Amino acid sequence: MSSTDEHDGGSTASAAKDDGTVTFDRHLVLEQLGGWRGMLDATLPTLAFIVANSAAGLRTGIWAALGAAVLIFVFRLVRRESVQQAFSGLFAVAIAVAIAANSGEARDFFVLGIIRNAAIALVLLGSVAIRRPLIGYLAEFLAPSHLGGMAAHSLPWLGRGAARPAAPAAARRTPGGDPAPERHWRDDPGVLRVYGWLTVMWAGTFLLRVLVQAPLYYADEVELLGTASLVLGLPLTAVVGVVTLVALSRLHRARSGTAEPAEPAPDDLPGTHR
């Protein structure tokens, strides 16, 4: 896909080629995910539920959560921003409040999130066990490491304010599309190892939420459950996200030839044995 297509793709995440086939623009997909703004929007209905439920009971908490989700959706609609994540958030909140309203227990507002976190953790760990780490597939789709697209990224707040060298010309994006990698990332032991550990790290964040929230759910500690949901939500995701960006930046520099790539043994991937 050409560079022009990347910037003129509108609000859709796909484009049709001349032969009628449909390809996905990873940059538009990333935009559709909502970024940090999207994660903040997803946190607001939960915060509204916690505050309202604590102050005036379950029914008020349910309406507050639904109201917050609807307001976010309308706000994005009015501003003509992507509503994909806002709609997904509204749908998830609707299910959560339906479960809580049906049971009459405020703690059931969080049960869907606990189940979802457990399922995601299991899927991520399973992908590492079969040597197909899902973070690798996601990262290579959004920012292929062989292009060195993140090699020039710097993180000043981590003491890395100096600009990184750009990727070699041969590895840069071309007007006709992305050049094919000389070596697939799954065939590179060093790249596979990095993606494996990143997948384990992300699985650990979802598993941590389950291990903390499940006991609070069974103890019916609604306020603590809500607090844990907030603390282990956006703040934890931000920390893990920064660590991921640092690791990916180093990986891109190594694979694009701006640094010496490490070559660990293939069986160093988590979940494998010598």
N, C-alpha and C positions, 0 to 999 in steps of 0.2 A: 504494500500500500504506500502511495506516495506521501510526501510530507504535507502536500496540500490537503489531501484527504484527511489527514490526522486533525487538522485544525478546522475543517469545514464540515465535520461529521454531525453537527447538531447535537440533539439529545439522544440519539440512538447509538448503540454500541456495535453496530454491524454496517457493512456496506456491500453492495453488489458489484461484482466484477463484470466485464464485458461478456463473459461466457455464461452469465446467469448464476454462477455460484456465489454463495454468501460467505464472506470472511469477517472475522471479528477484529476490531481495532482495539488493541490492548489499552491504549491511552484513554479512549472513551470508556472502556470498562472500568479503569481505575477512577475516572471521574464519576461514574455512576455509583461507585462504592461509597462516596460521600466523604471520605477522609475523616479528619479529626472532628469536623463540624457534624458529620453524620453520627459519629459515636456520642458526641455531646447531646444531640437531639434524642438519641435512643435512651439516654440517662434521665432526661427530664420527666417523662411519665412515671418512672419508678420513684423519683424524688417526690413528685407530687402525691403519689399514693402513700408514701411513708409519712409525710407531714400531715396530710389530711386524715389518714386513718388514725394516727396517734392523737390528733386533736378532736376529731368528731366521729370516729367510728368507721366501720367497713364500708357502708353505703356511700359516705362522703368520699372516702378514699378511692372507691371505684369510679365515681363520677369525675374526680380530680384527675385521675390517670387518663381516662378517656378524653377529658377536655384538653389536657396537655398534648396528647397525641394528635387530636384533631386540629388544634391551633398550629402545631408544627407543620402539619400537612397543608393547611390553608396558607400559612405564611410562605412556604416554598412555592405553592401554586401561584400566589399573587406576584411573587418576585420572579416567576418563570424559571425557577431553578429545578433541578432534577428532583422528582418526587418519588423515585423508585424506593429509596431507603426509607423515606418518611411513610410511604404506604406500607412497606414491610413492617415497620415499627408499629403502625396503627393496627395492622392485622395481628401482630404478636400480642400487643396490649389487649386487644379485644378478646383473644383467647384466654389470656391470663385472668382478666377480670371476670370472664364467664365462668371459669373454673372456681374462682373465689366466691362469686355470687351463688353458684350452685351448691357449694359445700357450706357456705356461711362462715368460713374461716379465713381470716386475713392472710395466714401463712401460705395458703394455696395460690396466692398471687405469684409466688416465686417458684412453684413446683415445675412449671414449664421450663424456666431457665435452668434449673438444676438438672433436669432430664436432658436438655439440649447440650449443656456443658459436658455431661458424662458421655453422651453419644459422640460429640466432636473429639473429645480426648481419646476415646477408643479407636475412632477412625484414623486419627493422626498417628497413634502408636502402631496400629496395624499396618499403615503404609510404610513405616520405618522397618517393621519386621520383615516385610517382603521386598525391602530395598528399593522402594519407590516412594520416597518421602514427598508428601503432598506440598510442603512448602517449596520444594524445588520446582514442581510443576507450576505452581502459582507465580513464583518469582521469575522463572524463565519466560512465562507468558507475558507478564507485565513489563519486565525489564531483562531481556536476555543477557546473560553475563558475558557471552563472547563478543558483544558489541562494546563492552566497557562503558555502558551508558551512565553508570554511577561512579565511575572511576575518578571523576573530577569533583565529586560532592565533598563538601567539608562540613564539619560539625563544630562551629566555634565554641559552643558552650561546653564541649568536651575537651577543649584545649587543642583543637585541630583546625585552627583558623587558616592555615596556609592552603592555598588552592592546590588541588591534586592535578597531576599531569593528565592531559586528555588521552583518550585511547588512540592507538595508531590509526592512520588514515584508512588502512585496509579493513579495519574493524568497525568503522563508523557506518551510520545509516546512509544508504545510497538513495538517490531519487527514485530508482526503480524498485526499492524494497530492501529488506534486511539481507545481508550476505549470509550464506549458510555457514554454520560453524565448522571448523576443521575437525572438531572432535565433539561428539554429543556429550552433554553434561553428565549423563548417567554412566558414560564410559571413562570419565575422569575421576579417579579415586578421591582426590582432594576436594573437588566440587561436591561429589556425592556425600562425603563425610560432613562438610559444612551444612549442606541442606538437611542431612540426617539429624544433626544436633539441633539445628534451628527448629525442625519439626518436633523433636522431643521437648524443646523448651516451650513451644506453644502448647503442646499437649499438656505439659506440666501446669501451665496457667489455668487451663480449663479444669484440670483435675483438682488443682488447689481450691478452686471455687466450690467444687462438689464436696471436697473433704471438710471445708469450713461451713458451708451452708446446710448440708444434709443434717448434721447433728443439731443445728439450731432449728431446723424445720421440725424435727421430731420432738424437740424440747418445747416447741411452740413459743419460741422467743422472737416474736415478730419484729420488734424494734432492732434487735441485734442482727436479725436476718436481713433486714433492709439496709442497715449500715454496712454489713459485710458485702452485700450486693453492690453497693456504691463504691466502696473502697477497692474491691477486687474487680471492678469494672473498668472505667476509663483510666484511673491512675495506674493500675497494674498493666493495662494494655499499652499505655504510653511508655512505660519503662521497657517492656519487652519489645515494643516497636523500635525504640532507639537502639537497643542492643542488636536487633535484626538489621537495621540500616547500617550500623557500623560494620557488622559481619559481611553484609552484601557489598558494601563499598570496597572493603579489602579484597573480597572475592573477585569483583569486577576488575580491580587494578591488577590482580595477579593473572587473571585469565586473558585480559586484553594485552598483556605484555609489558605493563608499566611497573611490575614487581615480579620477583621470583616466586612462582607458584610452589606451594608445598605439595609433596607427593606421599601422603600417608598410605599405609597398607590398606587394601580394600576391605579387610575384615575388621577395620577400626570403626566401621559404621555401627551406631547403636543398634542393639538387637541381634547382632551377629556374633558368631563364635569362631575362634581360631580352629 
